[in-house]
Amino acid sequence: MNKKYSAYICTGCGIGDALDIEALSGVVSGEMSMGCKTHAALCSADGRALIENDINSDGVNTVVIGACSPRVMQDEFNFGGDKITVRANLREQAVWCQGEEPNAEYTQELASDYMRMGCTQAKKTELPEPYKLETINKRILVMGGGVAGLTAAKEAAAAGYEVMLVEKAASLGGKAANWRMQFPSKAPWTNLENPSIQDLISAVEADSKIAVKTANEVARIAGAPGNYSVTLKAAGTKSEWDAPAKVTADEQDKIDKGEMENPNTGLKNYMEANPAAEKYGAVVLATGWNPADVSEFEHLGYGKIDKVVTNAQFEKMAKDGKVPARVAFIQSPGGEEHDKDFPFCNSVTSMVALKQAQYVCADNPDGKAYILYQHMRTPGHMELFYKSAQNADGIFLTKASVTGVEDNGDGTLLVSAKNTLLNQDINIQVDMVVLAAGMVPTTHDAPTINLSYRQGPAFLDLELFDGYADSNFVCFPYESRRTGVYPCGGVRKAATMEETIDDATGAALKAIQCIESADRGVAVHPRSGDGSFPEFFFQRCTQCKRCTEECPFGALDDDEKGTPQPNPTRCRRCGTCMGACPERIIGFKNYNVDMIGSMIKSVEVPDDDEDKLRFLVLVCENDAYPAIDMAGMRRLGINNLVRFIPVRCLGSVNMVWIKDALSSGMDGALLLGCKFGDDYQCHFVKGSEIANKRMDNIGETLKSLGLEPERVTARDVAINEYHRVPEIIKEFVDEIIALGPNPFKGF
């Protein structure tokens, strides 16, 4: 692209009042050798016309706008996909963030640096060229034939997509096929309804766009969105394409000594795709759940007393025939830890108890159902369902800690409990005891998805969500760490049938979004529509494997030598691979090591002036950057010695940028990103965590250069913690001031 540049500075929103616009324009036209124009409101019709006239008449194709934050006015400053537009944040992060006592000189220097960086970015960036597959398959694979899978298949087909639904069992319906009744789905929210699962099955079987394979399961999924290769096998059988079993170091030692048989003998290399596999564009994982094992609670008699059953077993009994007249529904295991729930217990198990209690009364004129609980959870309209059970003559509810279940020897059971609502110990004689076994996702005990990925066949970080294939739902609904694979229903969270239908519909739409994004060659999420992708200069690759190991999404496989093998349609465009690479051979056309490094070097660093130290702050664009903007909007004073540069994710920060900053005379560098850990908020899951781990290495490098490690640090901030931003910056600056100026300043 032959670039023709032009810069534009807006004087509205107080920018013109706070800055010497003529001097600022001089920085652009003089130092940066770029034409510069000003306008009172660039976002207005007249302001846009000024820019568009230059584009149409003078051939300008690379525009630098010094005005408001790049997070706002995006439509107003969109001049087409064939134009480069760079935004310098003069409003929120230069003028508005000066607080109650602005310093005109420092504000001018701050704005000048932002224009320098904006012009440098424009010179170093190129238009991205979307990566497009030679051929793309738009068929969707749905794994699981329960409520979630059937719904996802039906919704995807209704949108015009072909679907293959694979069910492990011999028939469709999943757990719902064994239901006698289902929860209320409409007003007055008190009456049980006949199961609707058969209607759903019939709709799927009648749809010409949906193919169904029962008694089948997935052996292997290789490839990437738009081009998955899926190998199926008969359920319960072994295949040469199966996922390998995990082998510990001790087990491998025994295998090598001939003391143990290798469980993976006969399996194909797991990174190999089956040439005869079927092709798909995206996957919906709806493999559901299994009842939790409650045998550990010996005092409740499960496994020893025949008439102590789980809620799933009781439901099947109720569907097959009449249930006993007196039944105790135990919702919590009791014992010493009386406030503890059964494993994987949830609101669904509470509502199942209320539903099954109605079976007892419906089948027996004098039926009595006793519900003993520690926590009764009935969200939303289901509160009315709970109240109807409270008002039913044959249903008795109390908060209680169950201490034991005994067999009376006459066909009845004795349930003992304490800590009731009336603070009395009680003994209840019943015909059967039902334990509220929770809903264990299939991903808890097996890989399930069986992906042919370098990072393994299963989802990662399942321990963060108790084995559920879930994500931070507030930020990333339906997403997993495997682009193109969307879990829904019981495998993602415990849910009612109505919730599962909504969940499956969303997952189907996500699968469609992913396929269409892959077809356009752009990212699906969270940088939706981003046409860039990482490019590798393989001639300098040292096969260190850092990029392949650190990629949060498994977008990089590698060959036998360790050379990375990109899968662009898996890529989320976070740049973590770029930050990991010590050889700096990875970059995007519009975001790369040279571009950010050049922006850092363009900042004017005063020589030997202890009053004018300079600090680099590399800011995650997802949470930290908006928080800084919001601090500016509220006129919270932010130290004007810092220079903010947004990055896609802290994981993309290459440590050479820190060296560039310090070698150019900057006095310190701060990385400001998303919260990480169990309750992570990083849009790329691991970016902030990875960046913090890299800080240990940069600390050692600084020591070797004779610089204090404290000059470089990382902090996290949530998007709603804008009020913390000024204090975080102040603490960092004060610490560096105490250390003194960078001794390399002026060299």
FENDA-V210331 format. One record per residue. N is the residue number from 1. SS is DSSP state (~ for helix, > for strand, _ for the rest). PSI is psi in degrees with one decimal (none if undefined). OMEGA is omega in whole degrees, 0 to 359 (none if undefined). Layout:
# FENDA-V210331
n->(N;N)
ss->(SS;SS)
psi->(PSI;PSI)
omega->(OMEGA;OMEGA)
This chain:
# FENDA-V210331
n->(1;2;3;4;5;6;7;8;9;10;11;12;13;14;15;16;17;18;19;20;21;22;23;24;25;26;27;28;29;30;31;32;33;34;35;36;37;38;39;40;41;42;43;44;45;46;47;48;49;50;51;52;53;54;55;56;57;58;59;60;61;62;63;64;65;66;67;68;69;70;71;72;73;74;75;76;77;78;79;80;81;82;83;84;85;86;87;88;89;90;91;92;93;94;95;96;97;98;99;100;101;102;103;104;105;106;107;108;109;110;111;112;113;114;115;116;117;118;119;120;121;122;123;124;125;126;127;128;129;130;131;132;133;134;135;136;137;138;139;140;141;142;143;144;145;146;147;148;149;150;151;152;153;154;155;156;157;158;159;160;161;162;163;164;165;166;167;168;169;170;171;172;173;174;175;176;177;178;179;180;181;182;183;184;185;186;187;188;189;190;191;192;193;194;195;196;197;198;199;200;201;202;203;204;205;206;207;208;209;210;211;212;213;214;215;216;217;218;219;220;221;222;223;224;225;226;227;228;229;230;231;232;233;234;235;236;237;238;239;240;241;242;243;244;245;246;247;248;249;250;251;252;253;254;255;256;257;258;259;260;261;262;263;264;265;266;267;268;269;270;271;272;273;274;275;276;277;278;279;280;281;282;283;284;285;286;287;288;289;290;291;292;293;294;295;296;297;298;299;300;301;302;303;304;305;306;307;308;309;310;311;312;313;314;315;316;317;318;319;320;321;322;323;324;325;326;327;328;329;330;331;332;333;334;335;336;337;338;339;340;341;342;343;344;345;346;347;348;349;350;351;352;353;354;355;356;357;358;359;360;361;362;363;364;365;366;367;368;369;370;371;372;373;374;375;376;377;378;379;380;381;382;383;384;385;386;387;388;389;390;391;392;393;394;395;396;397;398;399;400;401;402;403;404;405;406;407;408;409;410;411;412;413;414;415;416;417;418;419;420;421;422;423;424;425;426;427;428;429;430;431;432;433;434;435;436;437;438;439;440;441;442;443;444;445;446;447;448;449;450;451;452;453;454;455;456;457;458;459;460;461;462;463;464;465;466;467;468;469;470;471;472;473;474;475;476;477;478;479;480;481;482;483;484;485;486;487;488;489;490;491;492;493;494;495;496;497;498;499;500;501;502;503;504;505;506;507;508;509;510;511;512;513;514;515;516;517;518;519;520;521;522;523;524;525;526;527;528;529;530;531;532;533;534;535;536;537;538;539;540;541;542;543;544;545;546;547;548;549;550;551;552;553;554;555;556;557;558;559;560;561;562;563;564;565;566;567;568;569;570;571;572;573;574;575;576;577;578;579;580;581;582;583;584;585;586;587;588;589;590;591;592;593;594;595;596;597;598;599;600;601;602;603;604;605;606;607;608;609;610;611;612;613;614;615;616;617;618;619;620;621;622;623;624;625;626;627;628;629;630;631;632;633;634;635;636;637;638;639;640;641;642;643;644;645;646;647;648;649;650;651;652;653;654;655;656;657;658;659;660;661;662;663;664;665;666;667;668;669;670;671;672;673;674;675;676;677;678;679;680;681;682;683;684;685;686;687;688;689;690;691;692;693;694;695;696;697;698;699;700;701;702;703;704;705;706;707;708;709;710;711;712;713;714;715;716;717;718;719;720;721;722;723;724;725;726;727;728;729;730;731;732;733;734;735;736;737;738;739;740;741;742;743;744;745;746;747)
ss->(_;_;_;_;>;>;>;>;>;>;_;_;_;_;~;~;~;~;_;_;~;~;~;~;~;~;~;~;~;~;~;_;_;_;_;>;>;>;>;_;_;_;_;_;~;~;~;~;~;~;~;~;~;~;~;~;~;~;_;_;_;>;>;>;>;>;>;_;_;_;_;_;_;_;_;_;_;_;_;_;_;_;_;>;>;>;>;>;>;_;~;~;~;~;~;~;~;~;_;_;_;_;_;~;~;~;~;~;~;~;~;~;~;~;~;~;~;~;~;~;~;~;~;~;_;_;_;_;_;_;_;_;_;_;_;_;_;_;_;>;>;>;>;_;_;_;~;~;~;~;~;~;~;~;~;~;~;~;_;_;_;_;>;>;>;>;_;_;_;_;_;_;_;~;~;~;~;~;_;_;>;>;_;_;_;_;_;_;_;_;_;_;>;>;_;_;~;~;~;~;~;~;~;~;~;~;_;_;_;>;>;>;>;_;_;>;>;>;>;>;>;>;>;>;_;_;>;>;>;>;>;>;>;>;_;_;_;_;_;_;_;_;_;_;_;_;_;_;~;~;~;~;~;~;~;~;_;_;_;_;_;_;_;_;_;_;_;_;_;_;_;_;_;_;_;_;_;>;>;>;_;>;>;>;>;_;_;_;>;>;>;_;_;_;_;_;_;~;~;~;_;_;_;_;_;_;_;>;>;>;~;~;~;~;~;~;~;~;~;~;_;_;_;_;_;>;>;>;>;>;_;_;_;_;_;_;_;_;_;_;_;_;_;_;_;_;~;~;~;~;~;~;~;~;~;~;~;~;~;~;~;~;~;_;_;_;_;>;>;>;>;>;>;_;_;_;_;_;_;_;_;~;~;~;~;~;~;~;~;~;~;_;_;_;>;>;>;>;>;_;>;>;>;>;>;>;>;_;_;_;_;_;>;>;>;>;>;>;_;_;_;_;_;_;_;>;>;>;>;>;_;>;>;>;>;_;_;_;>;>;>;~;~;~;_;_;_;_;_;_;>;_;_;_;_;_;_;_;_;_;_;~;~;~;~;_;_;_;_;_;_;_;_;_;_;_;_;_;_;_;_;_;_;_;>;>;>;_;~;~;~;_;_;_;_;_;~;~;~;~;~;~;~;~;~;~;~;~;~;~;~;~;~;~;~;~;~;~;~;~;_;_;_;_;_;_;_;_;_;_;_;_;_;_;>;>;_;~;~;~;_;_;_;_;_;~;~;~;~;~;_;_;_;_;_;>;>;>;_;_;_;_;_;>;>;>;_;~;~;~;_;_;_;_;_;~;~;~;~;~;_;_;_;_;_;>;>;>;_;_;>;_;~;~;~;~;~;~;~;~;~;~;_;_;_;_;_;_;_;_;_;_;_;_;>;>;>;>;>;>;_;_;_;~;~;~;~;~;~;~;~;~;~;_;_;_;_;_;_;_;_;>;>;>;>;>;>;_;_;~;~;~;_;_;_;~;~;~;~;~;~;~;~;_;_;_;_;>;>;>;>;>;>;_;_;_;_;_;_;_;_;_;_;_;_;_;~;~;~;~;~;~;~;~;~;~;~;~;~;~;~;~;~;~;_;_;_;_;~;~;~;>;>;>;>;>;_;_;_;_;_;~;~;~;~;~;~;~;~;~;~;~;~;~;~;~;~;~;~;_;_;_;_;_;_;_;_)
psi->(122.1;109.9;142.3;120.0;153.8;138.0;150.8;131.2;126.6;138.0;4.4;178.2;29.4;-3.3;-45.6;-28.4;-31.2;-19.7;154.7;95.2;-35.4;-42.9;-38.6;-41.2;-34.7;-35.2;-43.3;-49.9;-29.8;-73.0;-43.2;-4.5;49.5;134.0;144.9;133.1;157.0;157.4;150.8;-24.1;89.7;-25.0;-9.7;171.1;-41.3;-39.9;-45.2;-39.6;-35.9;-46.6;-45.2;-33.4;-41.0;-36.7;-46.4;-36.3;-39.1;-2.9;18.8;130.3;-0.9;111.8;132.2;123.4;117.0;103.8;-125.3;178.8;145.4;-8.8;-13.2;166.8;35.8;-36.7;-39.4;-33.5;29.0;111.2;18.2;154.2;-14.1;10.5;146.7;127.1;124.1;135.3;127.1;123.9;86.5;-24.0;-70.5;-36.6;10.4;-55.2;-48.6;-17.1;17.6;-9.1;-161.2;-20.8;76.2;146.8;109.2;-40.5;-46.6;-37.0;-40.7;-42.6;-39.0;-49.1;-38.8;-41.5;-38.2;-36.2;-37.8;-46.4;-39.0;-44.1;-39.7;-43.2;-42.9;-37.8;-29.2;-12.3;155.0;159.7;130.1;148.6;111.2;142.7;119.3;133.8;146.7;-42.1;143.0;138.9;128.2;10.7;143.6;131.7;126.4;118.7;110.6;131.6;30.5;-160.0;-46.1;-49.6;-43.0;-42.2;-46.3;-42.6;-45.2;-43.3;-40.0;-40.7;-38.4;-27.0;0.1;11.2;143.7;143.0;139.6;119.6;122.6;123.9;133.2;-35.8;171.8;-15.4;162.2;164.3;-28.3;-148.2;-32.2;-21.7;-18.7;11.3;139.6;-44.9;169.2;165.2;157.8;140.9;3.3;168.1;144.5;13.9;29.0;-17.5;130.8;152.5;153.8;144.4;138.6;5.7;-35.7;-36.2;-39.2;-42.1;-44.9;-40.3;-40.6;-45.4;-25.2;-8.4;121.6;-18.8;-5.6;122.5;141.1;132.4;109.9;167.8;31.3;156.2;166.8;126.5;-39.7;139.8;115.1;166.4;-150.4;169.2;134.9;-13.9;49.4;140.4;115.2;126.2;122.8;161.9;163.1;136.3;134.7;-0.3;168.9;151.1;151.1;-11.4;10.0;157.5;139.4;146.4;149.3;133.9;119.1;169.2;-41.0;-41.6;-39.3;-36.7;-41.1;-38.2;-43.9;-32.0;-1.7;13.6;-7.4;141.0;138.1;116.6;-12.8;12.8;133.7;-4.5;144.6;152.1;130.6;-15.6;5.9;135.9;143.0;117.4;-19.8;7.5;158.1;151.3;138.9;160.5;-31.1;165.6;134.1;119.9;111.3;47.4;-2.2;-147.0;167.7;151.0;140.7;152.1;121.0;13.5;-16.9;-18.3;79.8;-31.5;-11.0;-7.2;5.5;131.0;-15.3;-34.1;122.0;-34.0;13.2;113.8;168.9;166.4;-34.7;-40.4;-39.7;-37.9;-41.3;-39.2;-42.8;-35.1;-35.9;-23.4;-160.6;145.8;160.3;165.0;-26.0;115.8;133.8;127.5;107.9;117.1;-20.5;145.8;-18.7;-135.9;-155.2;-41.3;70.7;-17.7;-0.9;144.6;165.0;153.4;135.8;24.2;155.1;-174.3;-30.4;-41.9;-30.8;-45.4;-29.9;-40.9;-42.6;-38.7;-48.1;-27.3;-33.5;-30.1;-43.1;-45.9;-34.6;-34.0;-16.7;121.7;-36.0;26.9;143.5;124.6;126.2;120.4;113.8;121.0;162.5;-34.4;122.7;112.7;115.3;81.4;156.8;-137.9;-17.2;-11.8;-33.9;-34.0;-42.0;-44.6;-35.6;-34.8;-39.0;-34.2;-8.8;137.7;-35.2;5.3;126.0;127.3;138.3;145.0;130.3;156.7;113.2;126.6;-19.0;159.4;125.1;148.1;119.6;-13.6;-5.4;20.0;-3.0;165.3;151.4;120.6;123.6;139.1;156.3;-179.2;43.2;177.4;-32.1;7.8;37.3;146.7;140.7;153.8;127.2;128.1;123.2;170.3;-20.3;150.4;133.0;123.1;138.5;75.7;132.4;-177.7;105.5;120.3;148.7;-26.2;-10.5;-34.6;-10.4;156.0;-34.9;-55.2;-27.3;56.1;138.7;73.7;148.1;-35.8;6.1;165.8;-15.8;170.6;153.7;160.2;27.2;-27.1;-23.6;-23.6;31.5;32.5;-12.6;143.8;67.6;179.8;-178.9;99.1;-32.8;-41.5;-32.0;63.3;133.7;-11.3;150.2;178.4;13.6;99.4;131.1;-5.7;120.6;105.6;149.4;163.4;-149.0;-19.2;-18.5;-35.9;155.6;128.1;151.6;174.6;-42.6;-42.6;-37.9;-39.3;-45.1;-43.5;-45.3;-35.9;-44.3;-41.1;-39.0;-41.5;-37.4;-40.8;-41.1;-44.5;-41.7;-45.0;-46.0;-34.1;-42.1;-36.7;-33.4;-11.3;26.4;165.1;147.6;-40.0;158.4;-12.7;62.3;127.3;-1.0;120.7;-1.2;161.8;155.6;135.9;143.3;133.9;83.6;-20.6;-25.7;6.4;132.1;7.9;38.4;-17.3;9.7;-40.5;-42.5;-33.7;-32.9;-16.8;120.0;-14.6;9.9;30.1;-13.9;120.3;-175.3;160.8;-172.7;-21.4;-13.9;4.8;130.0;141.7;99.3;145.8;85.0;-32.9;-11.7;-19.3;138.6;-0.2;30.6;-29.6;11.3;-36.1;-38.0;-40.9;-27.6;-26.5;115.8;-19.6;-5.4;44.0;2.2;136.2;167.3;156.6;-32.8;15.4;107.6;172.5;-43.4;-40.3;-52.2;-39.8;-40.7;-36.5;-41.5;-44.8;-18.6;-14.1;133.2;117.2;113.1;141.7;131.3;42.8;101.7;-17.3;-13.5;63.4;163.4;137.2;133.7;132.5;110.6;119.7;126.9;129.4;-12.7;-45.8;-48.7;-43.1;-46.4;-34.6;-39.6;-42.7;-44.3;-35.0;-40.6;-41.5;-30.1;9.8;33.0;127.2;126.0;134.6;127.2;14.2;-8.0;152.9;117.7;133.8;119.0;141.9;158.1;-35.5;148.1;-25.2;-21.9;-4.0;114.5;131.7;-12.0;-25.2;-36.5;-43.3;-39.9;-43.2;-47.6;-36.4;-22.6;-0.1;-2.3;149.5;-13.5;162.7;134.8;134.7;121.4;112.0;-167.0;161.4;144.7;172.6;-158.3;-38.0;52.4;148.5;5.1;125.8;-19.7;25.6;-56.6;-2.3;-50.5;-41.0;-44.0;-43.1;-39.8;-35.0;-36.6;-23.2;-28.6;-39.9;-40.5;-31.0;-42.1;-38.2;-42.2;-41.2;-40.5;-23.3;-1.2;19.4;150.6;133.2;-25.5;-13.5;-14.3;127.0;171.0;144.2;156.1;153.2;138.3;160.0;-26.5;8.7;38.2;-28.8;-20.1;-20.2;-51.0;-38.3;-39.6;-45.9;-43.6;-45.7;-43.0;-48.1;-43.9;-38.4;-40.0;-37.8;-38.0;-30.5;-28.0;171.6;158.2;121.6;-16.6;-3.9;130.8;-10.6;none)
omega->(174;187;168;190;167;179;182;180;178;179;180;177;178;181;181;179;186;187;170;187;180;179;179;176;179;177;182;184;181;183;188;177;182;177;185;176;179;179;183;180;183;181;179;179;179;180;177;181;178;182;183;178;178;179;185;186;187;178;177;179;178;190;173;182;174;186;182;182;176;178;181;177;183;178;181;183;174;184;177;183;179;178;174;177;178;182;174;188;179;187;185;190;174;186;186;185;183;178;186;182;181;176;187;182;182;179;179;179;180;180;179;179;179;176;176;181;179;179;178;178;180;181;186;183;176;177;178;176;184;176;181;177;177;174;180;177;184;177;183;175;175;180;179;183;174;182;182;182;179;180;180;180;181;182;179;178;179;178;175;184;175;186;167;179;182;181;183;182;181;181;180;175;179;180;183;179;180;180;172;178;177;183;174;178;181;180;7;176;181;188;175;183;175;182;180;186;182;176;180;178;181;180;180;182;181;184;183;181;183;171;184;173;175;181;178;175;183;175;183;171;178;176;188;180;182;184;176;173;187;177;177;176;176;184;176;180;177;181;177;180;180;174;180;175;177;179;179;180;179;179;179;178;179;178;180;181;181;182;182;179;179;182;183;177;178;180;175;174;189;177;182;178;178;182;180;183;176;184;178;180;181;185;170;181;183;186;168;190;174;178;180;176;181;184;181;182;188;183;179;171;182;182;179;180;186;186;170;186;175;179;179;178;180;180;179;176;182;179;183;182;184;178;181;186;181;185;174;178;184;185;180;187;180;183;182;178;192;181;184;176;168;178;176;176;185;181;180;181;175;182;175;178;178;179;184;175;178;176;182;181;181;184;186;181;179;184;178;178;181;179;181;189;166;179;175;186;179;187;173;182;181;173;177;176;178;181;178;176;177;183;181;185;187;182;182;182;172;170;184;174;183;182;179;174;182;176;181;180;180;181;178;180;177;179;180;181;177;179;178;180;179;179;179;172;181;173;183;177;184;178;182;175;180;180;183;178;182;185;182;181;181;180;181;188;182;179;176;186;174;181;175;182;176;184;174;187;186;171;178;175;179;182;178;185;177;178;178;177;188;175;175;194;182;182;192;181;176;183;168;177;177;182;179;178;187;178;176;179;186;178;181;178;174;187;172;180;180;178;180;178;177;182;182;177;178;180;178;179;177;179;178;178;181;181;182;176;177;179;178;180;182;179;179;179;352;177;187;179;180;182;179;172;185;176;186;172;192;182;181;182;180;181;180;176;180;182;182;181;186;180;184;190;177;181;182;167;174;179;184;178;183;178;182;177;185;170;191;182;171;192;176;177;180;181;179;178;179;178;183;192;179;181;178;181;183;178;176;179;183;180;184;184;181;183;181;178;179;177;179;182;180;178;180;181;179;179;169;177;185;178;182;173;179;183;176;173;176;194;174;184;188;181;186;181;175;178;177;177;181;175;177;180;179;176;175;185;176;182;186;173;182;177;182;171;179;175;183;181;177;177;181;183;175;187;175;178;178;178;178;182;183;180;177;175;177;189;179;179;180;173;183;186;184;176;178;183;183;179;187;175;179;181;178;170;189;188;181;180;179;181;180;177;179;182;178;181;181;177;178;179;180;179;181;178;181;178;180;178;181;180;179;180;179;177;175;181;176;184;181;180;181;181;180;188;181;182;177;180;182;180;180;182;181;180;180;178;179;178;182;182;175;181;178;182;178;180;none)
